[in-house]
Amino acid sequence: MLFMDEIRARIRRLNYSIRIEDACLDWVRRFFLSMFGATEIEAFLTYLVIAGKASASIRIPTKRALQFFIGRC
């Protein structure tokens, strides 16, 4: 189960309104966006290539996956 789906399920189990659910999910999304800006993503990708010994070609698919994840939150 995706992280945001798990949060949504927990909120629903507590019988909160859909507006509270939307607000909570929006705050979680904002938190992740503030934590993982472009600088942090680039630093992580550089770490993968240098310290993680991943190939440089992995940067683009990984960056797209992270952008997709953050966009879906």
mmJSON file of the N, C-alpha and C atoms, coordinates in Angstrom:
{"data_MODEL":{"atom_site":{
"group_PDB":["ATOM","ATOM","ATOM","ATOM","ATOM","ATOM","ATOM","ATOM","ATOM","ATOM","ATOM","ATOM","ATOM","ATOM","ATOM","ATOM","ATOM","ATOM","ATOM","ATOM","ATOM","ATOM","ATOM","ATOM","ATOM","ATOM","ATOM","ATOM","ATOM","ATOM","ATOM","ATOM","ATOM","ATOM","ATOM","ATOM","ATOM","ATOM","ATOM","ATOM","ATOM","ATOM","ATOM","ATOM","ATOM","ATOM","ATOM","ATOM","ATOM","ATOM","ATOM","ATOM","ATOM","ATOM","ATOM","ATOM","ATOM","ATOM","ATOM","ATOM","ATOM","ATOM","ATOM","ATOM","ATOM","ATOM","ATOM","ATOM","ATOM","ATOM","ATOM","ATOM","ATOM","ATOM","ATOM","ATOM","ATOM","ATOM","ATOM","ATOM","ATOM","ATOM","ATOM","ATOM","ATOM","ATOM","ATOM","ATOM","ATOM","ATOM","ATOM","ATOM","ATOM","ATOM","ATOM","ATOM","ATOM","ATOM","ATOM","ATOM","ATOM","ATOM","ATOM","ATOM","ATOM","ATOM","ATOM","ATOM","ATOM","ATOM","ATOM","ATOM","ATOM","ATOM","ATOM","ATOM","ATOM","ATOM","ATOM","ATOM","ATOM","ATOM","ATOM","ATOM","ATOM","ATOM","ATOM","ATOM","ATOM","ATOM","ATOM","ATOM","ATOM","ATOM","ATOM","ATOM","ATOM","ATOM","ATOM","ATOM","ATOM","ATOM","ATOM","ATOM","ATOM","ATOM","ATOM","ATOM","ATOM","ATOM","ATOM","ATOM","ATOM","ATOM","ATOM","ATOM","ATOM","ATOM","ATOM","ATOM","ATOM","ATOM","ATOM","ATOM","ATOM","ATOM","ATOM","ATOM","ATOM","ATOM","ATOM","ATOM","ATOM","ATOM","ATOM","ATOM","ATOM","ATOM","ATOM","ATOM","ATOM","ATOM","ATOM","ATOM","ATOM","ATOM","ATOM","ATOM","ATOM","ATOM","ATOM","ATOM","ATOM","ATOM","ATOM","ATOM","ATOM","ATOM","ATOM","ATOM","ATOM","ATOM","ATOM","ATOM","ATOM","ATOM","ATOM","ATOM","ATOM","ATOM","ATOM","ATOM","ATOM","ATOM","ATOM","ATOM","ATOM","ATOM","ATOM"],
"id":[1,2,3,4,5,6,7,8,9,10,11,12,13,14,15,16,17,18,19,20,21,22,23,24,25,26,27,28,29,30,31,32,33,34,35,36,37,38,39,40,41,42,43,44,45,46,47,48,49,50,51,52,53,54,55,56,57,58,59,60,61,62,63,64,65,66,67,68,69,70,71,72,73,74,75,76,77,78,79,80,81,82,83,84,85,86,87,88,89,90,91,92,93,94,95,96,97,98,99,100,101,102,103,104,105,106,107,108,109,110,111,112,113,114,115,116,117,118,119,120,121,122,123,124,125,126,127,128,129,130,131,132,133,134,135,136,137,138,139,140,141,142,143,144,145,146,147,148,149,150,151,152,153,154,155,156,157,158,159,160,161,162,163,164,165,166,167,168,169,170,171,172,173,174,175,176,177,178,179,180,181,182,183,184,185,186,187,188,189,190,191,192,193,194,195,196,197,198,199,200,201,202,203,204,205,206,207,208,209,210,211,212,213,214,215,216,217,218,219],
"type_symbol":["N","C","C","N","C","C","N","C","C","N","C","C","N","C","C","N","C","C","N","C","C","N","C","C","N","C","C","N","C","C","N","C","C","N","C","C","N","C","C","N","C","C","N","C","C","N","C","C","N","C","C","N","C","C","N","C","C","N","C","C","N","C","C","N","C","C","N","C","C","N","C","C","N","C","C","N","C","C","N","C","C","N","C","C","N","C","C","N","C","C","N","C","C","N","C","C","N","C","C","N","C","C","N","C","C","N","C","C","N","C","C","N","C","C","N","C","C","N","C","C","N","C","C","N","C","C","N","C","C","N","C","C","N","C","C","N","C","C","N","C","C","N","C","C","N","C","C","N","C","C","N","C","C","N","C","C","N","C","C","N","C","C","N","C","C","N","C","C","N","C","C","N","C","C","N","C","C","N","C","C","N","C","C","N","C","C","N","C","C","N","C","C","N","C","C","N","C","C","N","C","C","N","C","C","N","C","C","N","C","C","N","C","C","N","C","C","N","C","C"],
"label_atom_id":["N","CA","C","N","CA","C","N","CA","C","N","CA","C","N","CA","C","N","CA","C","N","CA","C","N","CA","C","N","CA","C","N","CA","C","N","CA","C","N","CA","C","N","CA","C","N","CA","C","N","CA","C","N","CA","C","N","CA","C","N","CA","C","N","CA","C","N","CA","C","N","CA","C","N","CA","C","N","CA","C","N","CA","C","N","CA","C","N","CA","C","N","CA","C","N","CA","C","N","CA","C","N","CA","C","N","CA","C","N","CA","C","N","CA","C","N","CA","C","N","CA","C","N","CA","C","N","CA","C","N","CA","C","N","CA","C","N","CA","C","N","CA","C","N","CA","C","N","CA","C","N","CA","C","N","CA","C","N","CA","C","N","CA","C","N","CA","C","N","CA","C","N","CA","C","N","CA","C","N","CA","C","N","CA","C","N","CA","C","N","CA","C","N","CA","C","N","CA","C","N","CA","C","N","CA","C","N","CA","C","N","CA","C","N","CA","C","N","CA","C","N","CA","C","N","CA","C","N","CA","C","N","CA","C","N","CA","C","N","CA","C","N","CA","C","N","CA","C","N","CA","C","N","CA","C"],
"label_alt_id":[null,null,null,null,null,null,null,null,null,null,null,null,null,null,null,null,null,null,null,null,null,null,null,null,null,null,null,null,null,null,null,null,null,null,null,null,null,null,null,null,null,null,null,null,null,null,null,null,null,null,null,null,null,null,null,null,null,null,null,null,null,null,null,null,null,null,null,null,null,null,null,null,null,null,null,null,null,null,null,null,null,null,null,null,null,null,null,null,null,null,null,null,null,null,null,null,null,null,null,null,null,null,null,null,null,null,null,null,null,null,null,null,null,null,null,null,null,null,null,null,null,null,null,null,null,null,null,null,null,null,null,null,null,null,null,null,null,null,null,null,null,null,null,null,null,null,null,null,null,null,null,null,null,null,null,null,null,null,null,null,null,null,null,null,null,null,null,null,null,null,null,null,null,null,null,null,null,null,null,null,null,null,null,null,null,null,null,null,null,null,null,null,null,null,null,null,null,null,null,null,null,null,null,null,null,null,null,null,null,null,null,null,null,null,null,null,null,null,null],
"label_comp_id":["MET","MET","MET","LEU","LEU","LEU","PHE","PHE","PHE","MET","MET","MET","ASP","ASP","ASP","GLU","GLU","GLU","ILE","ILE","ILE","ARG","ARG","ARG","ALA","ALA","ALA","ARG","ARG","ARG","ILE","ILE","ILE","ARG","ARG","ARG","ARG","ARG","ARG","LEU","LEU","LEU","ASN","ASN","ASN","TYR","TYR","TYR","SER","SER","SER","ILE","ILE","ILE","ARG","ARG","ARG","ILE","ILE","ILE","GLU","GLU","GLU","ASP","ASP","ASP","ALA","ALA","ALA","CYS","CYS","CYS","LEU","LEU","LEU","ASP","ASP","ASP","TRP","TRP","TRP","VAL","VAL","VAL","ARG","ARG","ARG","ARG","ARG","ARG","PHE","PHE","PHE","PHE","PHE","PHE","LEU","LEU","LEU","SER","SER","SER","MET","MET","MET","PHE","PHE","PHE","GLY","GLY","GLY","ALA","ALA","ALA","THR","THR","THR","GLU","GLU","GLU","ILE","ILE","ILE","GLU","GLU","GLU","ALA","ALA","ALA","PHE","PHE","PHE","LEU","LEU","LEU","THR","THR","THR","TYR","TYR","TYR","LEU","LEU","LEU","VAL","VAL","VAL","ILE","ILE","ILE","ALA","ALA","ALA","GLY","GLY","GLY","LYS","LYS","LYS","ALA","ALA","ALA","SER","SER","SER","ALA","ALA","ALA","SER","SER","SER","ILE","ILE","ILE","ARG","ARG","ARG","ILE","ILE","ILE","PRO","PRO","PRO","THR","THR","THR","LYS","LYS","LYS","ARG","ARG","ARG","ALA","ALA","ALA","LEU","LEU","LEU","GLN","GLN","GLN","PHE","PHE","PHE","PHE","PHE","PHE","ILE","ILE","ILE","GLY","GLY","GLY","ARG","ARG","ARG","CYS","CYS","CYS"],
"label_asym_id":["A","A","A","A","A","A","A","A","A","A","A","A","A","A","A","A","A","A","A","A","A","A","A","A","A","A","A","A","A","A","A","A","A","A","A","A","A","A","A","A","A","A","A","A","A","A","A","A","A","A","A","A","A","A","A","A","A","A","A","A","A","A","A","A","A","A","A","A","A","A","A","A","A","A","A","A","A","A","A","A","A","A","A","A","A","A","A","A","A","A","A","A","A","A","A","A","A","A","A","A","A","A","A","A","A","A","A","A","A","A","A","A","A","A","A","A","A","A","A","A","A","A","A","A","A","A","A","A","A","A","A","A","A","A","A","A","A","A","A","A","A","A","A","A","A","A","A","A","A","A","A","A","A","A","A","A","A","A","A","A","A","A","A","A","A","A","A","A","A","A","A","A","A","A","A","A","A","A","A","A","A","A","A","A","A","A","A","A","A","A","A","A","A","A","A","A","A","A","A","A","A","A","A","A","A","A","A","A","A","A","A","A","A","A","A","A","A","A","A"],
"label_entity_id":["1","1","1","1","1","1","1","1","1","1","1","1","1","1","1","1","1","1","1","1","1","1","1","1","1","1","1","1","1","1","1","1","1","1","1","1","1","1","1","1","1","1","1","1","1","1","1","1","1","1","1","1","1","1","1","1","1","1","1","1","1","1","1","1","1","1","1","1","1","1","1","1","1","1","1","1","1","1","1","1","1","1","1","1","1","1","1","1","1","1","1","1","1","1","1","1","1","1","1","1","1","1","1","1","1","1","1","1","1","1","1","1","1","1","1","1","1","1","1","1","1","1","1","1","1","1","1","1","1","1","1","1","1","1","1","1","1","1","1","1","1","1","1","1","1","1","1","1","1","1","1","1","1","1","1","1","1","1","1","1","1","1","1","1","1","1","1","1","1","1","1","1","1","1","1","1","1","1","1","1","1","1","1","1","1","1","1","1","1","1","1","1","1","1","1","1","1","1","1","1","1","1","1","1","1","1","1","1","1","1","1","1","1","1","1","1","1","1","1"],
"label_seq_id":[1,1,1,2,2,2,3,3,3,4,4,4,5,5,5,6,6,6,7,7,7,8,8,8,9,9,9,10,10,10,11,11,11,12,12,12,13,13,13,14,14,14,15,15,15,16,16,16,17,17,17,18,18,18,19,19,19,20,20,20,21,21,21,22,22,22,23,23,23,24,24,24,25,25,25,26,26,26,27,27,27,28,28,28,29,29,29,30,30,30,31,31,31,32,32,32,33,33,33,34,34,34,35,35,35,36,36,36,37,37,37,38,38,38,39,39,39,40,40,40,41,41,41,42,42,42,43,43,43,44,44,44,45,45,45,46,46,46,47,47,47,48,48,48,49,49,49,50,50,50,51,51,51,52,52,52,53,53,53,54,54,54,55,55,55,56,56,56,57,57,57,58,58,58,59,59,59,60,60,60,61,61,61,62,62,62,63,63,63,64,64,64,65,65,65,66,66,66,67,67,67,68,68,68,69,69,69,70,70,70,71,71,71,72,72,72,73,73,73],
"pdbx_PDB_ins_code":[null,null,null,null,null,null,null,null,null,null,null,null,null,null,null,null,null,null,null,null,null,null,null,null,null,null,null,null,null,null,null,null,null,null,null,null,null,null,null,null,null,null,null,null,null,null,null,null,null,null,null,null,null,null,null,null,null,null,null,null,null,null,null,null,null,null,null,null,null,null,null,null,null,null,null,null,null,null,null,null,null,null,null,null,null,null,null,null,null,null,null,null,null,null,null,null,null,null,null,null,null,null,null,null,null,null,null,null,null,null,null,null,null,null,null,null,null,null,null,null,null,null,null,null,null,null,null,null,null,null,null,null,null,null,null,null,null,null,null,null,null,null,null,null,null,null,null,null,null,null,null,null,null,null,null,null,null,null,null,null,null,null,null,null,null,null,null,null,null,null,null,null,null,null,null,null,null,null,null,null,null,null,null,null,null,null,null,null,null,null,null,null,null,null,null,null,null,null,null,null,null,null,null,null,null,null,null,null,null,null,null,null,null,null,null,null,null,null,null],
"Cartn_x":[0.856,0.0,0.901,0.558,1.329,1.16,2.158,2.171,0.922,0.584,-0.571,-1.876,-1.957,-3.142,-3.291,-2.166,-2.207,-2.694,-2.22,-2.682,-4.173,-4.594,-6.016,-6.859,-6.414,-7.163,-7.267,-6.177,-6.209,-7.164,-7.161,-8.073,-9.517,-9.782,-11.149,-11.602,-10.666,-11.026,-11.434,-10.917,-11.273,-12.56,-13.16,-14.442,-14.389,-13.264,-13.169,-13.832,-14.204,-14.857,-13.869,-14.418,-13.582,-12.736,-13.239,-12.47,-11.244,-11.409,-10.271,-9.273,-9.786,-8.903,-8.091,-8.764,-8.075,-7.032,-7.395,-6.465,-5.243,-5.46,-4.336,-3.41,-3.978,-3.166,-2.413,-3.052,-2.382,-1.186,-1.351,-0.238,0.903,0.583,1.627,2.361,1.621,2.232,3.14,2.666,3.482,4.752,4.614,5.776,6.828,6.396,7.343,7.961,7.168,7.711,8.736,8.492,9.455,10.727,10.586,11.749,12.591,11.926,12.606,12.46,13.221,13.242,14.207,14.37,15.245,16.675,17.145,18.521,18.716,17.762,17.866,17.788,16.929,16.818,18.122,18.693,19.963,21.084,21.098,22.115,21.966,20.741,20.491,20.941,20.633,21.032,22.554,23.207,24.673,25.225,24.626,25.035,24.9,23.798,23.605,24.734,25.134,26.164,27.539,27.866,29.215,29.359,28.604,28.766,28.086,26.94,26.209,26.721,27.656,28.274,27.249,26.187,25.198,25.688,25.212,25.639,24.997,25.664,25.154,23.82,23.591,22.336,21.122,21.338,20.227,19.634,20.366,19.91,18.558,18.395,17.166,15.942,15.959,14.77,14.488,15.541,15.339,14.736,15.23,14.688,13.222,12.887,11.483,10.604,11.118,10.352,10.109,11.135,10.971,9.99,10.072,9.141,7.721,7.567,6.24,5.698,6.542,6.116,5.703,6.532,6.227,4.975,4.811,3.613,2.35,2.452,1.311,0.92,1.804,1.537,0.502],
"Cartn_y":[-1.177,0.0,1.239,2.185,3.42,4.211,5.002,5.782,6.657,7.389,8.287,7.503,6.331,5.492,4.988,4.7,4.252,5.376,6.573,7.721,7.928,7.87,8.039,6.987,5.747,4.667,4.886,5.348,5.604,6.738,7.78,8.906,8.435,7.61,7.114,6.206,5.417,4.559,5.392,6.616,7.503,8.279,8.036,8.643,10.171,10.707,12.144,12.507,13.748,14.193,14.192,14.23,14.238,15.508,16.605,17.852,17.744,17.106,16.906,15.958,14.918,13.985,14.728,15.531,16.295,17.243,17.906,18.849,18.121,16.99,16.226,15.741,15.215,14.724,15.871,17.031,18.19,18.613,18.586,18.954,17.947,16.67,15.651,15.883,16.14,16.413,17.628,18.688,19.899,19.622,18.801,18.446,17.747,16.763,16.057,16.978,17.867,18.799,19.73,20.14,21.022,20.269,18.985,18.177,17.824,17.561,17.065,18.038,19.119,20.066,19.593,20.409,20.053,19.812,20.607,20.46,19.11,18.718,17.448,16.262,16.37,15.29,15.137,16.258,16.199,15.645,16.035,15.524,14.016,13.555,12.124,11.365,11.897,11.243,11.198,12.277,12.296,11.262,11.149,10.139,8.733,8.477,7.156,6.807,7.797,7.54,7.403,8.28,8.298,7.255,7.402,6.505,5.157,5.194,3.946,3.157,3.746,3.1,2.655,3.451,3.193,3.852,3.374,3.975,5.351,6.212,7.567,7.544,6.515,6.437,6.205,5.819,5.597,6.91,8.005,9.302,9.719,9.621,10.11,9.304,7.958,7.234,7.415,7.52,7.715,9.088,10.099,11.447,11.485,10.829,10.787,10.051,8.973,8.225,9.067,9.787,10.654,11.778,12.367,13.431,12.891,11.688,11.062,10.829,10.283,10.011,11.29,12.312,13.568,14.201,14.096,14.628,13.899,12.607,11.811,11.958,12.465,12.627,13.685],
"Cartn_z":[0.0,0.0,0.0,-0.825,-0.875,0.409,0.7,1.943,2.077,1.019,1.091,1.217,0.59,0.727,2.161,2.787,4.177,5.092,4.859,5.654,5.442,4.182,3.857,4.575,4.562,5.216,6.721,7.317,8.767,9.112,8.293,8.54,8.413,7.412,7.209,8.335,8.88,10.021,11.232,11.311,12.423,12.146,10.982,10.589,10.507,10.053,9.829,8.51,8.366,7.138,5.976,4.763,3.562,3.499,4.03,4.041,4.948,6.086,6.985,6.334,5.689,4.974,3.907,3.102,2.054,2.643,3.734,4.364,4.915,5.568,6.122,5.017,3.95,2.839,2.17,2.098,1.513,2.362,3.679,4.554,4.462,4.35,4.193,2.877,1.802,0.501,0.581,1.217,1.361,2.168,3.2,4.009,3.155,2.361,1.504,0.471,-0.098,-1.086,-0.46,0.774,1.434,1.812,2.12,2.469,1.262,0.147,-1.036,-2.188,-2.125,-3.222,-4.296,-5.31,-6.429,-5.971,-5.023,-4.535,-3.853,-3.022,-2.312,-3.274,-4.282,-5.26,-6.034,-6.477,-7.212,-6.321,-5.044,-4.122,-3.94,-3.832,-3.684,-4.927,-6.1,-7.343,-7.48,-7.081,-7.109,-6.147,-4.979,-4.01,-4.598,-5.3,-5.896,-6.852,-7.641,-8.65,-8.005,-7.072,-6.496,-5.391,-4.336,-3.185,-3.403,-4.094,-4.315,-5.491,-6.227,-7.379,-8.428,-8.554,-9.602,-10.885,-11.997,-13.263,-13.414,-14.146,-14.355,-15.097,-15.887,-16.65,-15.752,-14.505,-13.575,-13.078,-13.239,-12.728,-13.309,-14.612,-15.247,-14.818,-14.905,-14.443,-12.956,-12.163,-10.725,-10.462,-11.15,-10.988,-11.389,-12.479,-12.922,-11.913,-11.353,-10.354,-9.109,-8.66,-7.488,-7.766,-8.958,-9.315,-9.381,-9.906,-9.968,-8.564,-7.683,-6.322,-5.604,-5.719,-5.042,-5.628,-6.916,-7.561,-7.185,-6.883,-6.519,-5.065,-4.242,-2.806,-2.554],
"occupancy":[1.0,1.0,1.0,1.0,1.0,1.0,1.0,1.0,1.0,1.0,1.0,1.0,1.0,1.0,1.0,1.0,1.0,1.0,1.0,1.0,1.0,1.0,1.0,1.0,1.0,1.0,1.0,1.0,1.0,1.0,1.0,1.0,1.0,1.0,1.0,1.0,1.0,1.0,1.0,1.0,1.0,1.0,1.0,1.0,1.0,1.0,1.0,1.0,1.0,1.0,1.0,1.0,1.0,1.0,1.0,1.0,1.0,1.0,1.0,1.0,1.0,1.0,1.0,1.0,1.0,1.0,1.0,1.0,1.0,1.0,1.0,1.0,1.0,1.0,1.0,1.0,1.0,1.0,1.0,1.0,1.0,1.0,1.0,1.0,1.0,1.0,1.0,1.0,1.0,1.0,1.0,1.0,1.0,1.0,1.0,1.0,1.0,1.0,1.0,1.0,1.0,1.0,1.0,1.0,1.0,1.0,1.0,1.0,1.0,1.0,1.0,1.0,1.0,1.0,1.0,1.0,1.0,1.0,1.0,1.0,1.0,1.0,1.0,1.0,1.0,1.0,1.0,1.0,1.0,1.0,1.0,1.0,1.0,1.0,1.0,1.0,1.0,1.0,1.0,1.0,1.0,1.0,1.0,1.0,1.0,1.0,1.0,1.0,1.0,1.0,1.0,1.0,1.0,1.0,1.0,1.0,1.0,1.0,1.0,1.0,1.0,1.0,1.0,1.0,1.0,1.0,1.0,1.0,1.0,1.0,1.0,1.0,1.0,1.0,1.0,1.0,1.0,1.0,1.0,1.0,1.0,1.0,1.0,1.0,1.0,1.0,1.0,1.0,1.0,1.0,1.0,1.0,1.0,1.0,1.0,1.0,1.0,1.0,1.0,1.0,1.0,1.0,1.0,1.0,1.0,1.0,1.0,1.0,1.0,1.0,1.0,1.0,1.0,1.0,1.0,1.0,1.0,1.0,1.0],
"B_iso_or_equiv":[0.0,0.0,0.0,0.0,0.0,0.0,0.0,0.0,0.0,0.0,0.0,0.0,0.0,0.0,0.0,0.0,0.0,0.0,0.0,0.0,0.0,0.0,0.0,0.0,0.0,0.0,0.0,0.0,0.0,0.0,0.0,0.0,0.0,0.0,0.0,0.0,0.0,0.0,0.0,0.0,0.0,0.0,0.0,0.0,0.0,0.0,0.0,0.0,0.0,0.0,0.0,0.0,0.0,0.0,0.0,0.0,0.0,0.0,0.0,0.0,0.0,0.0,0.0,0.0,0.0,0.0,0.0,0.0,0.0,0.0,0.0,0.0,0.0,0.0,0.0,0.0,0.0,0.0,0.0,0.0,0.0,0.0,0.0,0.0,0.0,0.0,0.0,0.0,0.0,0.0,0.0,0.0,0.0,0.0,0.0,0.0,0.0,0.0,0.0,0.0,0.0,0.0,0.0,0.0,0.0,0.0,0.0,0.0,0.0,0.0,0.0,0.0,0.0,0.0,0.0,0.0,0.0,0.0,0.0,0.0,0.0,0.0,0.0,0.0,0.0,0.0,0.0,0.0,0.0,0.0,0.0,0.0,0.0,0.0,0.0,0.0,0.0,0.0,0.0,0.0,0.0,0.0,0.0,0.0,0.0,0.0,0.0,0.0,0.0,0.0,0.0,0.0,0.0,0.0,0.0,0.0,0.0,0.0,0.0,0.0,0.0,0.0,0.0,0.0,0.0,0.0,0.0,0.0,0.0,0.0,0.0,0.0,0.0,0.0,0.0,0.0,0.0,0.0,0.0,0.0,0.0,0.0,0.0,0.0,0.0,0.0,0.0,0.0,0.0,0.0,0.0,0.0,0.0,0.0,0.0,0.0,0.0,0.0,0.0,0.0,0.0,0.0,0.0,0.0,0.0,0.0,0.0,0.0,0.0,0.0,0.0,0.0,0.0,0.0,0.0,0.0,0.0,0.0,0.0],
"pdbx_formal_charge":[null,null,null,null,null,null,null,null,null,null,null,null,null,null,null,null,null,null,null,null,null,null,null,null,null,null,null,null,null,null,null,null,null,null,null,null,null,null,null,null,null,null,null,null,null,null,null,null,null,null,null,null,null,null,null,null,null,null,null,null,null,null,null,null,null,null,null,null,null,null,null,null,null,null,null,null,null,null,null,null,null,null,null,null,null,null,null,null,null,null,null,null,null,null,null,null,null,null,null,null,null,null,null,null,null,null,null,null,null,null,null,null,null,null,null,null,null,null,null,null,null,null,null,null,null,null,null,null,null,null,null,null,null,null,null,null,null,null,null,null,null,null,null,null,null,null,null,null,null,null,null,null,null,null,null,null,null,null,null,null,null,null,null,null,null,null,null,null,null,null,null,null,null,null,null,null,null,null,null,null,null,null,null,null,null,null,null,null,null,null,null,null,null,null,null,null,null,null,null,null,null,null,null,null,null,null,null,null,null,null,null,null,null,null,null,null,null,null,null],
"auth_seq_id":[1,1,1,2,2,2,3,3,3,4,4,4,5,5,5,6,6,6,7,7,7,8,8,8,9,9,9,10,10,10,11,11,11,12,12,12,13,13,13,14,14,14,15,15,15,16,16,16,17,17,17,18,18,18,19,19,19,20,20,20,21,21,21,22,22,22,23,23,23,24,24,24,25,25,25,26,26,26,27,27,27,28,28,28,29,29,29,30,30,30,31,31,31,32,32,32,33,33,33,34,34,34,35,35,35,36,36,36,37,37,37,38,38,38,39,39,39,40,40,40,41,41,41,42,42,42,43,43,43,44,44,44,45,45,45,46,46,46,47,47,47,48,48,48,49,49,49,50,50,50,51,51,51,52,52,52,53,53,53,54,54,54,55,55,55,56,56,56,57,57,57,58,58,58,59,59,59,60,60,60,61,61,61,62,62,62,63,63,63,64,64,64,65,65,65,66,66,66,67,67,67,68,68,68,69,69,69,70,70,70,71,71,71,72,72,72,73,73,73],
"auth_comp_id":["MET","MET","MET","LEU","LEU","LEU","PHE","PHE","PHE","MET","MET","MET","ASP","ASP","ASP","GLU","GLU","GLU","ILE","ILE","ILE","ARG","ARG","ARG","ALA","ALA","ALA","ARG","ARG","ARG","ILE","ILE","ILE","ARG","ARG","ARG","ARG","ARG","ARG","LEU","LEU","LEU","ASN","ASN","ASN","TYR","TYR","TYR","SER","SER","SER","ILE","ILE","ILE","ARG","ARG","ARG","ILE","ILE","ILE","GLU","GLU","GLU","ASP","ASP","ASP","ALA","ALA","ALA","CYS","CYS","CYS","LEU","LEU","LEU","ASP","ASP","ASP","TRP","TRP","TRP","VAL","VAL","VAL","ARG","ARG","ARG","ARG","ARG","ARG","PHE","PHE","PHE","PHE","PHE","PHE","LEU","LEU","LEU","SER","SER","SER","MET","MET","MET","PHE","PHE","PHE","GLY","GLY","GLY","ALA","ALA","ALA","THR","THR","THR","GLU","GLU","GLU","ILE","ILE","ILE","GLU","GLU","GLU","ALA","ALA","ALA","PHE","PHE","PHE","LEU","LEU","LEU","THR","THR","THR","TYR","TYR","TYR","LEU","LEU","LEU","VAL","VAL","VAL","ILE","ILE","ILE","ALA","ALA","ALA","GLY","GLY","GLY","LYS","LYS","LYS","ALA","ALA","ALA","SER","SER","SER","ALA","ALA","ALA","SER","SER","SER","ILE","ILE","ILE","ARG","ARG","ARG","ILE","ILE","ILE","PRO","PRO","PRO","THR","THR","THR","LYS","LYS","LYS","ARG","ARG","ARG","ALA","ALA","ALA","LEU","LEU","LEU","GLN","GLN","GLN","PHE","PHE","PHE","PHE","PHE","PHE","ILE","ILE","ILE","GLY","GLY","GLY","ARG","ARG","ARG","CYS","CYS","CYS"],
"auth_asym_id":["A","A","A","A","A","A","A","A","A","A","A","A","A","A","A","A","A","A","A","A","A","A","A","A","A","A","A","A","A","A","A","A","A","A","A","A","A","A","A","A","A","A","A","A","A","A","A","A","A","A","A","A","A","A","A","A","A","A","A","A","A","A","A","A","A","A","A","A","A","A","A","A","A","A","A","A","A","A","A","A","A","A","A","A","A","A","A","A","A","A","A","A","A","A","A","A","A","A","A","A","A","A","A","A","A","A","A","A","A","A","A","A","A","A","A","A","A","A","A","A","A","A","A","A","A","A","A","A","A","A","A","A","A","A","A","A","A","A","A","A","A","A","A","A","A","A","A","A","A","A","A","A","A","A","A","A","A","A","A","A","A","A","A","A","A","A","A","A","A","A","A","A","A","A","A","A","A","A","A","A","A","A","A","A","A","A","A","A","A","A","A","A","A","A","A","A","A","A","A","A","A","A","A","A","A","A","A","A","A","A","A","A","A","A","A","A","A","A","A"],
"auth_atom_id":["N","CA","C","N","CA","C","N","CA","C","N","CA","C","N","CA","C","N","CA","C","N","CA","C","N","CA","C","N","CA","C","N","CA","C","N","CA","C","N","CA","C","N","CA","C","N","CA","C","N","CA","C","N","CA","C","N","CA","C","N","CA","C","N","CA","C","N","CA","C","N","CA","C","N","CA","C","N","CA","C","N","CA","C","N","CA","C","N","CA","C","N","CA","C","N","CA","C","N","CA","C","N","CA","C","N","CA","C","N","CA","C","N","CA","C","N","CA","C","N","CA","C","N","CA","C","N","CA","C","N","CA","C","N","CA","C","N","CA","C","N","CA","C","N","CA","C","N","CA","C","N","CA","C","N","CA","C","N","CA","C","N","CA","C","N","CA","C","N","CA","C","N","CA","C","N","CA","C","N","CA","C","N","CA","C","N","CA","C","N","CA","C","N","CA","C","N","CA","C","N","CA","C","N","CA","C","N","CA","C","N","CA","C","N","CA","C","N","CA","C","N","CA","C","N","CA","C","N","CA","C","N","CA","C","N","CA","C","N","CA","C","N","CA","C","N","CA","C","N","CA","C","N","CA","C"],
"pdbx_PDB_model_num":[1,1,1,1,1,1,1,1,1,1,1,1,1,1,1,1,1,1,1,1,1,1,1,1,1,1,1,1,1,1,1,1,1,1,1,1,1,1,1,1,1,1,1,1,1,1,1,1,1,1,1,1,1,1,1,1,1,1,1,1,1,1,1,1,1,1,1,1,1,1,1,1,1,1,1,1,1,1,1,1,1,1,1,1,1,1,1,1,1,1,1,1,1,1,1,1,1,1,1,1,1,1,1,1,1,1,1,1,1,1,1,1,1,1,1,1,1,1,1,1,1,1,1,1,1,1,1,1,1,1,1,1,1,1,1,1,1,1,1,1,1,1,1,1,1,1,1,1,1,1,1,1,1,1,1,1,1,1,1,1,1,1,1,1,1,1,1,1,1,1,1,1,1,1,1,1,1,1,1,1,1,1,1,1,1,1,1,1,1,1,1,1,1,1,1,1,1,1,1,1,1,1,1,1,1,1,1,1,1,1,1,1,1,1,1,1,1,1,1]
}}}
